[in-house]
Amino acid sequence: MTKHKDQRVAVFVDVQNMYYSGKNLFGKKLNFGMVLKKAVFGRELIRAFAYAIKANMPDEQNFRDALHNIGYEVKIKDLQVF
């Protein structure tokens, strides 16, 4: 990958999709901090968004707080059941 230090980058992450893909496909937890670091790759980060669903799971708020502390702006929607 060519490094373009003058580029500006915005990162958009679908939290549940990436989390469960890593867990179910590879049996591992995804390192969202590393995702952000690799996506930015030395360029100027403008904003990083993490889109998550409110699912009332244990430690859900701690997980969202951790995403925020890494540098993501966490956007939350209620779980829709059809």
Secondary structure, 3 states (H helix, E strand, C coil): CCCCCCCEEEEEEEHHHHHHHHHHHHCCCCCHHHHHHHHHCCCEEEEEEEEEEECCCCCHHHHHHHHHHHCCEEEEEECCCC
